[in-house]
Amino acid sequence: MRVLFASPFIPPEFITAHGHRPSRVLSAAATDCHQGRCAVAAGFDEALVRGDLGIVVGSCDQMRRSADGRVAPTFRFHLPATWTTANAARQYGDELQRLSVFLQRHGGHAPADLATHLLDHDTRRARLRTGCSLLPARAAAEAIAAYAVSGVVPASDPVAQPPDGRVPIALLGGPLPVAAFDLYDLIEGCGARVVLDGCESGERGLAAPCDRRLAADDPLAALVDSYFLAIPDAFRRPDSLIFSWLERGIAERGVRAVVVRPDPWCDLWRAVVPRLHDWGRLPVVLVESDGESGSRARLATRIEALTEMLG
Amino acid sequence: MIALDHPTAGVLRRWHAAGNLRLADLRFDPAPECLALWDFVLSEEDRLRAAQAAGGFIVGAMKDLGTIPVLVAAIPRARAFYPDGAWWLPCLQRQSGGQLAAADRLGIGEGFCPVRALLGCYAAGSDFPSPDLDICAVGATCDDFSAVAQRLAGLGRDPLWWELPAFRAPDPGEAAVTLPNGEAAPAVLVAAVAAELQRVRVALGRATGTALDDLALRASIRRANQVRARVREIRELALGAPYSPLPAVELLLTEILALHFCSDLDRCLEILDGVQAVVADRVARGVGHQPADAVRVLWLNPVADLRVLQWLEEAGGRLAGTDFMTAQAMAPISEDLPPITALAQVALCDRMIGSDRRRAALAVAEARPRGIETVVVARVPGASHGCSEGPAMAQAVATMGWPVVSIEVPVVADAASGQIRGRLEALLETALTRRTVRP
């Protein structure tokens, strides 16, 4: 069966090992998101149809509260907000075990060759990460999106782009729906270039490289390490993973500014902005896209101001 | 009901003079016991500062609403309070305290729920003393609060985070336990919360140099249960009696005492004894604040502006059911189980950590025997959970046919009074019509 989920914390290889077909949803609701309703959560609701299985990860209010009354069997995955304790890691592992039972109950089988699947996906993700450091931002995002939806990664090796004089920036925020990928073009048109994609749908949402020995010995523990203990996000407490991830981006990619794009109504990402100001390592610009006419012009103005300042 | 300038209300006028300007707009139950309740709530800051000055250990518990204070009460000379309560300060002080403006300056603007006022308190050192330890529940708690609490890190605070996971029903075949509110919960979920509370217990013991053993915890649970039992009894009388024997705001204050005893457990019990006696006497005499035919309302969520509850009463409504987010603090804590397990079970009674459908179903199930006629969902401005509460409640009561209205209550609602009062009046008229004309 097709198993839909939106969170980067759900390992697709775990679903594959149960005989199901994982597919991550990266779409926002097309229309009529009433006031206060998250377009991403609504988009997930729209994507889930009869015959699917759904996994709702409760890392924010909107997703947690969107799991009622679905047509398809839906698994509620509690993703701990805390992460620095043994209890939190144990809870994540316990939720994976519970998910396993759910997947088996709905047409799957006991996990088979989990370590093999894990290492296979680890190889695919390594290829994607290489692409992230070499490809234009939109091409890299499209490659990650294709992997998220179907597990496919580009067959050919990416070719490094020559320096183009644009200001290297990090883009940070929740999931960027594929339909909104023209934001990368807009940023390039304004003289900047996303060299570190911190959207949930981008490089930030990729699991960390796994410990191959641990993967062979204890694949579940390897999943905990690569996903739960590694992916930075705004909902995590404390939120320090975001900052250490950005520090690496500065060192490895020469990031010179951060553009934050919170989804409308997302308190968690909106509250990261003043934290970044406190951090004080890079200039920060908030770009809010509400889909209203004229919003693109406002975004462009803000990003152009940033590139002028750094140019 | 009396206004602040009534001779009987003298005890409250000093709080008005101290900056709680909204008191002049409110009406009060004239019973001395009810005025003492108000005085007890408003004087908490003084108690906390005095305790800290005397060398006491002050814990700022956040978001769990009812659990951590029981742990803290087991430690000699320690007191817990909820900085969350700062969300009423902009109302009580008519926005003169500057807490929201301070939160704005810290980058937490009006897109967030009014609980952001606590940032202003921490930043200015106003309204409550700086806690010696902040303990914040996260996980299935609301995004607004999680974001606001994380913002405290920018003010040099380092909260102890503990995981309060989402409530879920047991999976088929999964080992389950029955919670104090009657719900079944997976045993593994209770164990997970217990493990987190054990971590908090160790941290508290270390910070205060206290053993915090089971004996002390059991004693604390017993006393907390005394408070909870009294609050339940008062609430049952207040919501169920034919003539509403306790005004809505005073009922809300009573429920709040169950959260953390207003940082003085002994005095809290005395206050509750007084209110209980007043309510019981009124029920026995068949008197109350509202006529027997007042429309019986189920009210969901606390209100940022207390005056709104009084508008409901002035329009001819009365509370017959509430979910002020305090249910878990009124649930009896088992005195037979290991203390940490017992506390984990009541923590999971929190209706806010599950789905909206679960919350609505619990509120309706509890209120239904009291002859509910209509439902008000008071939306919290800026709250990330606000958009789905109204539809979930409407769905939950659809088979009963109760009319539902959803209103957003700002911290000072005067500017919206025409709209809010108009909607409440229309709702009550609809309910009255339904008494004779069935759709």
Interface residues (C-beta under 8 A of the other chain):
Chain A: H34 Q35 G36 R37 G58 C60 D61 Q62 R64 R65 S66 A67 D68 G69 R76 H78 P80 A81 T82 T85 N87 A88 R90 Q91 D94 R98 V101 F102 R105 F235 R237 P238 D239 W265 C266 D267 L268 R270 A271 V273 P274 R275 H277 D278
Chain B: L106 G107 I108 G111 F112 C136 V138 G139 A140 C142 D143 D144 S146 A147 V148 A149 Q150 R151 A153 G154 W161 W162 E163 P165 A166 R168 D171 P172 V188 A192 A195 E196 R199 S355 D356 R357 G382 S384 H385 G386 C387 S388 A392 Q395
